[in-house]
Amino acid sequence: MTQDGVSASSFNVRIISLRFLFGITCGRDEMKRLMQFYRKPRKRPIVLSVEEVADLLVAVPGPGLQYRAALGI
């Protein structure tokens, strides 16, 4: 299923239903251990460098320090 492009949530729903089928209906608990859930890889957040933050604060519009102070906090 992972090679066919099935999403992680759809894959896990199918695994849950198969685990129920083998565990409760068929009484074969040893089959449940062979079925593993698919974990979606997490993306790392984008972190700005010090220079990029400084450029962002310099580009803040407005005559006063109001907007610059709000973004600086």
HTML snippet that shows the backbone in 3Dmol.js (N, CA, C, O; Angstrom):
<script src="https://3Dmol.org/build/3Dmol-min.js"></script>
<div id="view" style="width:600px;height:400px;position:relative"></div>
<script>
const pdb = `
ATOM      1  N   MET A   1       0.820  -1.197   0.000  1.00  0.00           N
ATOM      2  CA  MET A   1       0.000   0.000   0.000  1.00  0.00           C
ATOM      3  C   MET A   1       0.859   1.253   0.000  1.00  0.00           C
ATOM      4  O   MET A   1       0.484   2.256  -0.608  1.00  0.00           O
ATOM      5  N   THR A   2       2.014   1.216   0.676  1.00  0.00           N
ATOM      6  CA  THR A   2       2.859   2.402   0.696  1.00  0.00           C
ATOM      7  C   THR A   2       3.462   2.679  -0.672  1.00  0.00           C
ATOM      8  O   THR A   2       3.713   3.836  -1.008  1.00  0.00           O
ATOM      9  N   GLN A   3       3.698   1.650  -1.461  1.00  0.00           N
ATOM     10  CA  GLN A   3       4.246   1.840  -2.802  1.00  0.00           C
ATOM     11  C   GLN A   3       3.187   2.352  -3.772  1.00  0.00           C
ATOM     12  O   GLN A   3       3.524   2.960  -4.788  1.00  0.00           O
ATOM     13  N   ASP A   4       1.914   2.113  -3.473  1.00  0.00           N
ATOM     14  CA  ASP A   4       0.823   2.572  -4.337  1.00  0.00           C
ATOM     15  C   ASP A   4       0.430   4.017  -4.055  1.00  0.00           C
ATOM     16  O   ASP A   4      -0.418   4.567  -4.757  1.00  0.00           O
ATOM     17  N   GLY A   5       1.028   4.643  -3.041  1.00  0.00           N
ATOM     18  CA  GLY A   5       0.734   6.040  -2.745  1.00  0.00           C
ATOM     19  C   GLY A   5      -0.437   6.252  -1.812  1.00  0.00           C
ATOM     20  O   GLY A   5      -1.047   7.321  -1.829  1.00  0.00           O
ATOM     21  N   VAL A   6      -0.767   5.268  -1.003  1.00  0.00           N
ATOM     22  CA  VAL A   6      -1.863   5.398  -0.045  1.00  0.00           C
ATOM     23  C   VAL A   6      -1.391   6.298   1.100  1.00  0.00           C
ATOM     24  O   VAL A   6      -0.264   6.149   1.573  1.00  0.00           O
ATOM     25  N   SER A   7      -2.233   7.223   1.548  1.00  0.00           N
ATOM     26  CA  SER A   7      -1.844   8.128   2.623  1.00  0.00           C
ATOM     27  C   SER A   7      -1.696   7.364   3.940  1.00  0.00           C
ATOM     28  O   SER A   7      -2.197   6.249   4.089  1.00  0.00           O
ATOM     29  N   ALA A   8      -1.000   7.986   4.885  1.00  0.00           N
ATOM     30  CA  ALA A   8      -0.734   7.336   6.170  1.00  0.00           C
ATOM     31  C   ALA A   8      -2.029   7.063   6.935  1.00  0.00           C
ATOM     32  O   ALA A   8      -2.159   6.015   7.568  1.00  0.00           O
ATOM     33  N   SER A   9      -2.982   7.986   6.885  1.00  0.00           N
ATOM     34  CA  SER A   9      -4.230   7.780   7.619  1.00  0.00           C
ATOM     35  C   SER A   9      -5.054   6.643   7.021  1.00  0.00           C
ATOM     36  O   SER A   9      -5.631   5.851   7.765  1.00  0.00           O
ATOM     37  N   SER A  10      -5.122   6.547   5.688  1.00  0.00           N
ATOM     38  CA  SER A  10      -5.852   5.451   5.047  1.00  0.00           C
ATOM     39  C   SER A  10      -5.179   4.115   5.331  1.00  0.00           C
ATOM     40  O   SER A  10      -5.849   3.107   5.556  1.00  0.00           O
ATOM     41  N   PHE A  11      -3.863   4.116   5.317  1.00  0.00           N
ATOM     42  CA  PHE A  11      -3.111   2.899   5.614  1.00  0.00           C
ATOM     43  C   PHE A  11      -3.409   2.422   7.037  1.00  0.00           C
ATOM     44  O   PHE A  11      -3.646   1.234   7.260  1.00  0.00           O
ATOM     45  N   ASN A  12      -3.398   3.346   7.995  1.00  0.00           N
ATOM     46  CA  ASN A  12      -3.633   2.972   9.391  1.00  0.00           C
ATOM     47  C   ASN A  12      -5.058   2.509   9.626  1.00  0.00           C
ATOM     48  O   ASN A  12      -5.285   1.633  10.460  1.00  0.00           O
ATOM     49  N   VAL A  13      -6.027   3.074   8.912  1.00  0.00           N
ATOM     50  CA  VAL A  13      -7.411   2.606   9.037  1.00  0.00           C
ATOM     51  C   VAL A  13      -7.523   1.167   8.554  1.00  0.00           C
ATOM     52  O   VAL A  13      -8.211   0.353   9.170  1.00  0.00           O
ATOM     53  N   ARG A  14      -6.863   0.858   7.476  1.00  0.00           N
ATOM     54  CA  ARG A  14      -6.891  -0.513   6.964  1.00  0.00           C
ATOM     55  C   ARG A  14      -6.194  -1.476   7.912  1.00  0.00           C
ATOM     56  O   ARG A  14      -6.652  -2.604   8.096  1.00  0.00           O
ATOM     57  N   ILE A  15      -5.093  -1.046   8.515  1.00  0.00           N
ATOM     58  CA  ILE A  15      -4.383  -1.903   9.480  1.00  0.00           C
ATOM     59  C   ILE A  15      -5.257  -2.157  10.701  1.00  0.00           C
ATOM     60  O   ILE A  15      -5.295  -3.276  11.213  1.00  0.00           O
ATOM     61  N   ILE A  16      -5.958  -1.134  11.168  1.00  0.00           N
ATOM     62  CA  ILE A  16      -6.841  -1.306  12.332  1.00  0.00           C
ATOM     63  C   ILE A  16      -7.942  -2.304  12.026  1.00  0.00           C
ATOM     64  O   ILE A  16      -8.268  -3.149  12.859  1.00  0.00           O
ATOM     65  N   SER A  17      -8.514  -2.211  10.836  1.00  0.00           N
ATOM     66  CA  SER A  17      -9.578  -3.150  10.497  1.00  0.00           C
ATOM     67  C   SER A  17      -9.042  -4.569  10.352  1.00  0.00           C
ATOM     68  O   SER A  17      -9.712  -5.520  10.753  1.00  0.00           O
ATOM     69  N   LEU A  18      -7.849  -4.732   9.787  1.00  0.00           N
ATOM     70  CA  LEU A  18      -7.256  -6.069   9.686  1.00  0.00           C
ATOM     71  C   LEU A  18      -6.890  -6.622  11.060  1.00  0.00           C
ATOM     72  O   LEU A  18      -7.043  -7.818  11.311  1.00  0.00           O
ATOM     73  N   ARG A  19      -6.408  -5.759  11.945  1.00  0.00           N
ATOM     74  CA  ARG A  19      -6.090  -6.221  13.304  1.00  0.00           C
ATOM     75  C   ARG A  19      -7.357  -6.667  14.039  1.00  0.00           C
ATOM     76  O   ARG A  19      -7.327  -7.642  14.789  1.00  0.00           O
ATOM     77  N   PHE A  20      -8.461  -5.961  13.827  1.00  0.00           N
ATOM     78  CA  PHE A  20      -9.724  -6.364  14.427  1.00  0.00           C
ATOM     79  C   PHE A  20     -10.173  -7.713  13.856  1.00  0.00           C
ATOM     80  O   PHE A  20     -10.624  -8.591  14.590  1.00  0.00           O
ATOM     81  N   LEU A  21     -10.040  -7.859  12.532  1.00  0.00           N
ATOM     82  CA  LEU A  21     -10.458  -9.097  11.891  1.00  0.00           C
ATOM     83  C   LEU A  21      -9.684 -10.289  12.441  1.00  0.00           C
ATOM     84  O   LEU A  21     -10.274 -11.299  12.824  1.00  0.00           O
ATOM     85  N   PHE A  22      -8.358 -10.165  12.479  1.00  0.00           N
ATOM     86  CA  PHE A  22      -7.557 -11.290  12.947  1.00  0.00           C
ATOM     87  C   PHE A  22      -7.631 -11.481  14.453  1.00  0.00           C
ATOM     88  O   PHE A  22      -7.626 -12.617  14.927  1.00  0.00           O
ATOM     89  N   GLY A  23      -7.700 -10.391  15.218  1.00  0.00           N
ATOM     90  CA  GLY A  23      -7.683 -10.506  16.675  1.00  0.00           C
ATOM     91  C   GLY A  23      -9.002 -10.945  17.268  1.00  0.00           C
ATOM     92  O   GLY A  23      -9.035 -11.847  18.105  1.00  0.00           O
ATOM     93  N   ILE A  24     -10.086 -10.324  16.850  1.00  0.00           N
ATOM     94  CA  ILE A  24     -11.392 -10.591  17.462  1.00  0.00           C
ATOM     95  C   ILE A  24     -12.152 -11.682  16.709  1.00  0.00           C
ATOM     96  O   ILE A  24     -12.625 -12.649  17.306  1.00  0.00           O
ATOM     97  N   THR A  25     -12.261 -11.516  15.397  1.00  0.00           N
ATOM     98  CA  THR A  25     -13.091 -12.435  14.621  1.00  0.00           C
ATOM     99  C   THR A  25     -12.443 -13.806  14.472  1.00  0.00           C
ATOM    100  O   THR A  25     -13.082 -14.828  14.721  1.00  0.00           O
ATOM    101  N   CYS A  26     -11.181 -13.830  14.069  1.00  0.00           N
ATOM    102  CA  CYS A  26     -10.506 -15.103  13.816  1.00  0.00           C
ATOM    103  C   CYS A  26      -9.799 -15.665  15.044  1.00  0.00           C
ATOM    104  O   CYS A  26      -9.488 -16.855  15.086  1.00  0.00           O
ATOM    105  N   GLY A  27      -9.540 -14.824  16.045  1.00  0.00           N
ATOM    106  CA  GLY A  27      -8.867 -15.288  17.253  1.00  0.00           C
ATOM    107  C   GLY A  27      -7.389 -15.573  17.041  1.00  0.00           C
ATOM    108  O   GLY A  27      -6.830 -16.431  17.723  1.00  0.00           O
ATOM    109  N   ARG A  28      -6.749 -14.885  16.125  1.00  0.00           N
ATOM    110  CA  ARG A  28      -5.328 -15.104  15.838  1.00  0.00           C
ATOM    111  C   ARG A  28      -4.539 -13.855  16.243  1.00  0.00           C
ATOM    112  O   ARG A  28      -4.223 -13.008  15.408  1.00  0.00           O
ATOM    113  N   ASP A  29      -4.231 -13.759  17.533  1.00  0.00           N
ATOM    114  CA  ASP A  29      -3.533 -12.588  18.054  1.00  0.00           C
ATOM    115  C   ASP A  29      -2.092 -12.491  17.554  1.00  0.00           C
ATOM    116  O   ASP A  29      -1.515 -11.403  17.551  1.00  0.00           O
ATOM    117  N   GLU A  30      -1.508 -13.600  17.135  1.00  0.00           N
ATOM    118  CA  GLU A  30      -0.121 -13.553  16.651  1.00  0.00           C
ATOM    119  C   GLU A  30      -0.002 -12.773  15.341  1.00  0.00           C
ATOM    120  O   GLU A  30       1.075 -12.267  15.025  1.00  0.00           O
ATOM    121  N   MET A  31      -1.087 -12.669  14.578  1.00  0.00           N
ATOM    122  CA  MET A  31      -1.063 -11.915  13.324  1.00  0.00           C
ATOM    123  C   MET A  31      -1.051 -10.405  13.587  1.00  0.00           C
ATOM    124  O   MET A  31      -0.536  -9.636  12.775  1.00  0.00           O
ATOM    125  N   LYS A  32      -1.614  -9.986  14.713  1.00  0.00           N
ATOM    126  CA  LYS A  32      -1.658  -8.568  15.023  1.00  0.00           C
ATOM    127  C   LYS A  32      -0.264  -7.993  15.217  1.00  0.00           C
ATOM    128  O   LYS A  32      -0.028  -6.829  14.896  1.00  0.00           O
ATOM    129  N   ARG A  33       0.652  -8.783  15.733  1.00  0.00           N
ATOM    130  CA  ARG A  33       2.010  -8.301  15.980  1.00  0.00           C
ATOM    131  C   ARG A  33       2.768  -8.047  14.696  1.00  0.00           C
ATOM    132  O   ARG A  33       3.722  -7.268  14.698  1.00  0.00           O
ATOM    133  N   LEU A  34       2.381  -8.671  13.604  1.00  0.00           N
ATOM    134  CA  LEU A  34       3.075  -8.501  12.334  1.00  0.00           C
ATOM    135  C   LEU A  34       2.644  -7.247  11.584  1.00  0.00           C
ATOM    136  O   LEU A  34       3.323  -6.824  10.648  1.00  0.00           O
ATOM    137  N   MET A  35       1.531  -6.652  11.980  1.00  0.00           N
ATOM    138  CA  MET A  35       0.998  -5.479  11.289  1.00  0.00           C
ATOM    139  C   MET A  35       1.414  -4.212  12.029  1.00  0.00           C
ATOM    140  O   MET A  35       0.979  -3.972  13.155  1.00  0.00           O
ATOM    141  N   GLN A  36       2.245  -3.418  11.401  1.00  0.00           N
ATOM    142  CA  GLN A  36       2.763  -2.194  12.006  1.00  0.00           C
ATOM    143  C   GLN A  36       2.077  -0.984  11.397  1.00  0.00           C
ATOM    144  O   GLN A  36       1.743  -0.977  10.213  1.00  0.00           O
ATOM    145  N   PHE A  37       1.873   0.031  12.212  1.00  0.00           N
ATOM    146  CA  PHE A  37       1.292   1.276  11.733  1.00  0.00           C
ATOM    147  C   PHE A  37       2.330   2.049  10.930  1.00  0.00           C
ATOM    148  O   PHE A  37       3.533   1.901  11.140  1.00  0.00           O
ATOM    149  N   TYR A  38       1.850   2.871  10.012  1.00  0.00           N
ATOM    150  CA  TYR A  38       2.713   3.715   9.188  1.00  0.00           C
ATOM    151  C   TYR A  38       2.759   5.093   9.811  1.00  0.00           C
ATOM    152  O   TYR A  38       1.721   5.717  10.027  1.00  0.00           O
ATOM    153  N   ARG A  39       3.953   5.567  10.099  1.00  0.00           N
ATOM    154  CA  ARG A  39       4.114   6.891  10.688  1.00  0.00           C
ATOM    155  C   ARG A  39       4.518   7.875   9.609  1.00  0.00           C
ATOM    156  O   ARG A  39       5.475   7.652   8.868  1.00  0.00           O
ATOM    157  N   LYS A  40       3.785   8.950   9.534  1.00  0.00           N
ATOM    158  CA  LYS A  40       4.065   9.992   8.558  1.00  0.00           C
ATOM    159  C   LYS A  40       5.328  10.741   9.002  1.00  0.00           C
ATOM    160  O   LYS A  40       5.419  11.168  10.153  1.00  0.00           O
ATOM    161  N   PRO A  41       6.295  10.900   8.102  1.00  0.00           N
ATOM    162  CA  PRO A  41       7.502  11.623   8.502  1.00  0.00           C
ATOM    163  C   PRO A  41       7.192  13.086   8.795  1.00  0.00           C
ATOM    164  O   PRO A  41       6.433  13.735   8.074  1.00  0.00           O
ATOM    165  N   ARG A  42       7.787  13.583   9.851  1.00  0.00           N
ATOM    166  CA  ARG A  42       7.541  14.967  10.248  1.00  0.00           C
ATOM    167  C   ARG A  42       8.504  15.899   9.534  1.00  0.00           C
ATOM    168  O   ARG A  42       9.669  15.566   9.316  1.00  0.00           O
ATOM    169  N   LYS A  43       7.999  17.070   9.173  1.00  0.00           N
ATOM    170  CA  LYS A  43       8.825  18.075   8.531  1.00  0.00           C
ATOM    171  C   LYS A  43       9.455  18.970   9.590  1.00  0.00           C
ATOM    172  O   LYS A  43       8.827  19.303  10.595  1.00  0.00           O
ATOM    173  N   ARG A  44      10.692  19.349   9.351  1.00  0.00           N
ATOM    174  CA  ARG A  44      11.359  20.255  10.272  1.00  0.00           C
ATOM    175  C   ARG A  44      10.936  21.687   9.969  1.00  0.00           C
ATOM    176  O   ARG A  44      10.744  22.050   8.808  1.00  0.00           O
ATOM    177  N   PRO A  45      10.790  22.496  11.010  1.00  0.00           N
ATOM    178  CA  PRO A  45      10.388  23.880  10.776  1.00  0.00           C
ATOM    179  C   PRO A  45      11.521  24.691  10.140  1.00  0.00           C
ATOM    180  O   PRO A  45      12.699  24.377  10.310  1.00  0.00           O
ATOM    181  N   ILE A  46      11.145  25.723   9.416  1.00  0.00           N
ATOM    182  CA  ILE A  46      12.120  26.611   8.797  1.00  0.00           C
ATOM    183  C   ILE A  46      12.532  27.657   9.830  1.00  0.00           C
ATOM    184  O   ILE A  46      11.690  28.359  10.389  1.00  0.00           O
ATOM    185  N   VAL A  47      13.828  27.750  10.071  1.00  0.00           N
ATOM    186  CA  VAL A  47      14.357  28.694  11.039  1.00  0.00           C
ATOM    187  C   VAL A  47      15.127  29.769  10.284  1.00  0.00           C
ATOM    188  O   VAL A  47      16.011  29.467   9.483  1.00  0.00           O
ATOM    189  N   LEU A  48      14.784  31.016  10.546  1.00  0.00           N
ATOM    190  CA  LEU A  48      15.467  32.127   9.888  1.00  0.00           C
ATOM    191  C   LEU A  48      16.803  32.405  10.556  1.00  0.00           C
ATOM    192  O   LEU A  48      16.953  32.242  11.767  1.00  0.00           O
ATOM    193  N   SER A  49      17.768  32.824   9.754  1.00  0.00           N
ATOM    194  CA  SER A  49      19.068  33.191  10.307  1.00  0.00           C
ATOM    195  C   SER A  49      18.970  34.586  10.925  1.00  0.00           C
ATOM    196  O   SER A  49      17.966  35.279  10.761  1.00  0.00           O
ATOM    197  N   VAL A  50      20.022  34.985  11.635  1.00  0.00           N
ATOM    198  CA  VAL A  50      20.042  36.290  12.291  1.00  0.00           C
ATOM    199  C   VAL A  50      19.993  37.400  11.245  1.00  0.00           C
ATOM    200  O   VAL A  50      19.336  38.421  11.447  1.00  0.00           O
ATOM    201  N   GLU A  51      20.684  37.200  10.137  1.00  0.00           N
ATOM    202  CA  GLU A  51      20.692  38.211   9.076  1.00  0.00           C
ATOM    203  C   GLU A  51      19.304  38.354   8.445  1.00  0.00           C
ATOM    204  O   GLU A  51      18.875  39.468   8.143  1.00  0.00           O
ATOM    205  N   GLU A  52      18.607  37.247   8.245  1.00  0.00           N
ATOM    206  CA  GLU A  52      17.264  37.300   7.657  1.00  0.00           C
ATOM    207  C   GLU A  52      16.273  38.000   8.579  1.00  0.00           C
ATOM    208  O   GLU A  52      15.405  38.737   8.112  1.00  0.00           O
ATOM    209  N   VAL A  53      16.397  37.778   9.876  1.00  0.00           N
ATOM    210  CA  VAL A  53      15.522  38.451  10.836  1.00  0.00           C
ATOM    211  C   VAL A  53      15.816  39.947  10.845  1.00  0.00           C
ATOM    212  O   VAL A  53      14.895  40.762  10.896  1.00  0.00           O
ATOM    213  N   ALA A  54      17.090  40.305  10.796  1.00  0.00           N
ATOM    214  CA  ALA A  54      17.459  41.720  10.766  1.00  0.00           C
ATOM    215  C   ALA A  54      16.930  42.390   9.503  1.00  0.00           C
ATOM    216  O   ALA A  54      16.427  43.512   9.565  1.00  0.00           O
ATOM    217  N   ASP A  55      17.037  41.719   8.355  1.00  0.00           N
ATOM    218  CA  ASP A  55      16.499  42.263   7.107  1.00  0.00           C
ATOM    219  C   ASP A  55      14.982  42.427   7.176  1.00  0.00           C
ATOM    220  O   ASP A  55      14.431  43.389   6.640  1.00  0.00           O
ATOM    221  N   LEU A  56      14.325  41.503   7.825  1.00  0.00           N
ATOM    222  CA  LEU A  56      12.871  41.585   7.974  1.00  0.00           C
ATOM    223  C   LEU A  56      12.466  42.771   8.832  1.00  0.00           C
ATOM    224  O   LEU A  56      11.510  43.477   8.509  1.00  0.00           O
ATOM    225  N   LEU A  57      13.184  42.993   9.918  1.00  0.00           N
ATOM    226  CA  LEU A  57      12.858  44.119  10.794  1.00  0.00           C
ATOM    227  C   LEU A  57      13.172  45.459  10.140  1.00  0.00           C
ATOM    228  O   LEU A  57      12.483  46.445  10.400  1.00  0.00           O
ATOM    229  N   VAL A  58      14.193  45.511   9.302  1.00  0.00           N
ATOM    230  CA  VAL A  58      14.523  46.747   8.597  1.00  0.00           C
ATOM    231  C   VAL A  58      13.448  47.060   7.566  1.00  0.00           C
ATOM    232  O   VAL A  58      13.168  48.233   7.319  1.00  0.00           O
ATOM    233  N   ALA A  59      12.844  46.054   6.963  1.00  0.00           N
ATOM    234  CA  ALA A  59      11.859  46.250   5.909  1.00  0.00           C
ATOM    235  C   ALA A  59      10.468  46.576   6.428  1.00  0.00           C
ATOM    236  O   ALA A  59       9.548  46.746   5.628  1.00  0.00           O
ATOM    237  N   VAL A  60      10.281  46.669   7.755  1.00  0.00           N
ATOM    238  CA  VAL A  60       8.966  46.944   8.327  1.00  0.00           C
ATOM    239  C   VAL A  60       8.540  48.362   7.949  1.00  0.00           C
ATOM    240  O   VAL A  60       9.287  49.314   8.175  1.00  0.00           O
ATOM    241  N   PRO A  61       7.325  48.513   7.365  1.00  0.00           N
ATOM    242  CA  PRO A  61       6.877  49.850   6.962  1.00  0.00           C
ATOM    243  C   PRO A  61       6.369  50.645   8.160  1.00  0.00           C
ATOM    244  O   PRO A  61       6.128  50.098   9.237  1.00  0.00           O
ATOM    245  N   GLY A  62       6.220  51.896   7.954  1.00  0.00           N
ATOM    246  CA  GLY A  62       5.634  52.747   8.985  1.00  0.00           C
ATOM    247  C   GLY A  62       6.615  53.785   9.481  1.00  0.00           C
ATOM    248  O   GLY A  62       7.823  53.554   9.530  1.00  0.00           O
ATOM    249  N   PRO A  63       6.071  54.937   9.847  1.00  0.00           N
ATOM    250  CA  PRO A  63       6.948  56.014  10.311  1.00  0.00           C
ATOM    251  C   PRO A  63       7.446  55.808  11.733  1.00  0.00           C
ATOM    252  O   PRO A  63       8.536  56.269  12.072  1.00  0.00           O
ATOM    253  N   GLY A  64       6.682  55.136  12.560  1.00  0.00           N
ATOM    254  CA  GLY A  64       7.053  54.994  13.968  1.00  0.00           C
ATOM    255  C   GLY A  64       7.633  53.629  14.285  1.00  0.00           C
ATOM    256  O   GLY A  64       7.868  52.808  13.398  1.00  0.00           O
ATOM    257  N   LEU A  65       7.852  53.413  15.546  1.00  0.00           N
ATOM    258  CA  LEU A  65       8.419  52.158  16.026  1.00  0.00           C
ATOM    259  C   LEU A  65       7.348  51.142  16.404  1.00  0.00           C
ATOM    260  O   LEU A  65       7.660  50.059  16.897  1.00  0.00           O
ATOM    261  N   GLN A  66       6.099  51.490  16.175  1.00  0.00           N
ATOM    262  CA  GLN A  66       4.997  50.634  16.607  1.00  0.00           C
ATOM    263  C   GLN A  66       5.072  49.251  15.968  1.00  0.00           C
ATOM    264  O   GLN A  66       5.046  48.245  16.677  1.00  0.00           O
ATOM    265  N   TYR A  67       5.165  49.183  14.627  1.00  0.00           N
ATOM    266  CA  TYR A  67       5.184  47.905  13.933  1.00  0.00           C
ATOM    267  C   TYR A  67       6.503  47.160  14.183  1.00  0.00           C
ATOM    268  O   TYR A  67       6.524  45.939  14.336  1.00  0.00           O
ATOM    269  N   ARG A  68       7.575  47.907  14.218  1.00  0.00           N
ATOM    270  CA  ARG A  68       8.883  47.298  14.445  1.00  0.00           C
ATOM    271  C   ARG A  68       8.941  46.683  15.854  1.00  0.00           C
ATOM    272  O   ARG A  68       9.506  45.605  16.039  1.00  0.00           O
ATOM    273  N   ALA A  69       8.357  47.371  16.838  1.00  0.00           N
ATOM    274  CA  ALA A  69       8.341  46.840  18.200  1.00  0.00           C
ATOM    275  C   ALA A  69       7.457  45.609  18.290  1.00  0.00           C
ATOM    276  O   ALA A  69       7.783  44.658  19.001  1.00  0.00           O
ATOM    277  N   ALA A  70       6.344  45.621  17.577  1.00  0.00           N
ATOM    278  CA  ALA A  70       5.448  44.463  17.610  1.00  0.00           C
ATOM    279  C   ALA A  70       6.110  43.237  17.000  1.00  0.00           C
ATOM    280  O   ALA A  70       5.987  42.138  17.541  1.00  0.00           O
ATOM    281  N   LEU A  71       6.808  43.404  15.886  1.00  0.00           N
ATOM    282  CA  LEU A  71       7.502  42.271  15.271  1.00  0.00           C
ATOM    283  C   LEU A  71       8.746  41.881  16.050  1.00  0.00           C
ATOM    284  O   LEU A  71       9.122  40.709  16.053  1.00  0.00           O
ATOM    285  N   GLY A  72       9.382  42.814  16.698  1.00  0.00           N
ATOM    286  CA  GLY A  72      10.586  42.515  17.469  1.00  0.00           C
ATOM    287  C   GLY A  72      10.317  41.664  18.685  1.00  0.00           C
ATOM    288  O   GLY A  72      11.187  40.923  19.142  1.00  0.00           O
ATOM    289  N   ILE A  73       9.114  41.770  19.207  1.00  0.00           N
ATOM    290  CA  ILE A  73       8.769  40.978  20.389  1.00  0.00           C
ATOM    291  C   ILE A  73       8.550  39.557  19.975  1.00  0.00           C
ATOM    292  O   ILE A  73       8.248  38.709  20.814  1.00  0.00           O
TER     293      ILE A  73
END
`;
const viewer = $3Dmol.createViewer("view");
viewer.addModel(pdb, "pdb");
viewer.setStyle({}, {cartoon: {color: "spectrum"}});
viewer.zoomTo();
viewer.render();
</script>
